[in-house]
Structures are given as C-alpha cells and as structure tokens.
C-alpha cells in the first residue's frame, strides 16, 4: 500500500510540532532535535518537518511504498512516460535507510518514490548535522528517460 509523503521546512520546530500535533490530533511518531514525523493512517500520509531545509514551506513530496515491487512499478511507469528519473538507490536520510528515486514535476516540484528499509540513528550518511542537508539531490534528473545512478554523486534524502 502506498502512502503520500510531504516534507516541510520549518523555522521553529517546537512551534511547528505543536501546530501539526493539534491539526492531526496526534503526536509525532519520530521526534529529534531538528526533525519530526507523523505516520498517519487518516489521512494516509508520512508528514515530516525539519529545520534542515533550504527554505520554509514544502521541501518536496513523495510516494512511500511498502515493498520493492511497488517501487519498481512506480519507477517503470515514470520511465515508460519518458520522465527524467534520478535513481538514488539506497541512501540514509531523515533518520531512515531507504531505496529511492527522484523526478521533478512540470512545475519543478521534486517528488521521490521510495521504500524505507529501517530507521537509523543519524539524519544522513554523514552522521553529522549540516546546513541545508535535506532532502532533494543536488544533481538534477537527466533530460532523457534513462535512469541515472547516484554513485559518486552528493545524494539527497528522505
């Protein structure tokens, strides 16, 4: 089953946690000094906020899947539609190890399709806080429908 993912950059984490907890009627399922996440079933969404984004507001959107077959299906649909896909592969971000791919919509909004394999202790692979560490890969998807590997690139996250 799929779950919508929304990642927002915020200026004040504590204030934002209070706001979204009231809005959703639930406390975060994950809370760190720079990050919080709600895994909601109604609506079915993975809603995350962090102080690591470049700007306040929507950082990126995504589709989180439960298994590798669903991820392969999304990747194949995007490739068949001649979309420019950036295959990041396995990476660590937002306190999780995931397999993910990225694409930008016609308005330039970054979307990720990903499967989370496990939760981890650190925000990203560097295991150290860094400004602007989330989340969209710095390298943009290629202009054709061919898949690009993330090996050797500075990857993104969440």
N, C-alpha and C positions, 0 to 999 in steps of 0.2 A: 504494500500500500504506500502511496506517496503522501508527502507532507510538504506544504508550502513553507519556504524559508524566507525570512525577512531579517536583514541585518541593518540596524540603525546606528549611526554615530551620534553620541551624546556628549554634551559638555559637562554635566553634573550627574554622575552615576547614581548617587543616593536619591536625589530628587526624581530621577527617571524611574528608578526601581519602585519608589512609592507610587508614582503615577501609573505605570503599567500594571503593577500589582492590583491597584484599585480597578483599572479598566478591565483586566482579565478575571478579576475575582480569585486570584491565585498568586502565591509567592513564586519566585524563580526556582527552577529545578537545579540550576547551577548559578552560583554567585561567587565571583572573585573580586579582587581589588580594582580591576579595570574592565570587568565583563559580567554580564548576567544573561541568562537564557531561560525562556519558558517553553516547555514542550507541552503544548495544549492539544487536547482532543476535540474541543469545541470552542472555536473553530480549530481544525486540524492544522496547526502551524508550529514551526520552530521559529520563535521570535527571539532574536538576540540583540543586545545593545552593548556598546563598548565605547571607551574613551580613546581608542586607538585609531579611529577613522580619520581620514583627511579632513572631513567637514562634518558638521552636524546634519542629520537627516538621513535619508536612505543611502546606504553604502552600496548594497547590492541585494538581489533577490535570488531565489533558487528553488529547486525541487530536490528534496531529500527522499531517497528510496530506501527500502528495507533490504534489498538483495541485489547481487551483481547482475542478475538477468534484467531487472528493471532499469538499471543504469545502462546496460548495453543497448536496451531498446530505445532509450532517450537519445543516446549518442548516435545510434543508427538513423533515427528519424531526422535529427539535425543534419547529419551528413547527406542523407537522401534528399533533403530540401536545399542542398547546396549552401549550407550555413558555414561560416568560418568558425571552426571549433578549435579550442586550445585544450588539449588533453594534458592536464597537470599530473595525472596518475596519483600515486599515494603521496600524501603530504600531511604535515601536522599543522593545525591551526585551530584557534578558538577552543583550546583545551581538548582537542579530539584528533585522532588519526583517521583520515578519510581518503577515499579514491574519488577524484573529481575531474570534471571538465567544465570549461567556461565558454560562453558565447555572449555577444552583445546584441541587443535587440535594435531595430531600426532607429530608435531614439538615442542609442548609445548607452542604455542601462545594462550593466553587467548582470548576467544570470549564471548561476552554477548548477550543475546536476551532480549529485554526489551521494555516496554511501558511507556512513560513519562506521568504522570497524571497532573503535574503542576510545574511551576517554583517557586523556593523558594529563600530566601534572603541569605542563607548560603551555603557554599561549601559542607558540610557534616552534619551528625546528631549532631556532637559535637559542631557545630556552632562556632568553634574556629580554626584558622589556625594550621596545624600540618605538620611536615615534612613527605614527602612520603605518603600523605593522599589519593592518588589516585592510582589505582582505583580497581584493581583486589582483590578479597577477599584473605586474608592471608591464610585462610583454603583452601586446595586444594580439588577438587571434589573427591568423594569416588571412590573406584576401581570398583564397580559394576554399573549396570544401575539404581539402586534405587536412588530416589531423596532424597537429604539431606536438612533439614530445616536450615535456618540461625539463628533461635532464640538462643540466648545465645552465639553467636559467634561474633568475631570482623569482621564486614562486610566490603564490598568494596563499590564501587560507579560507577558512570557514565556508 
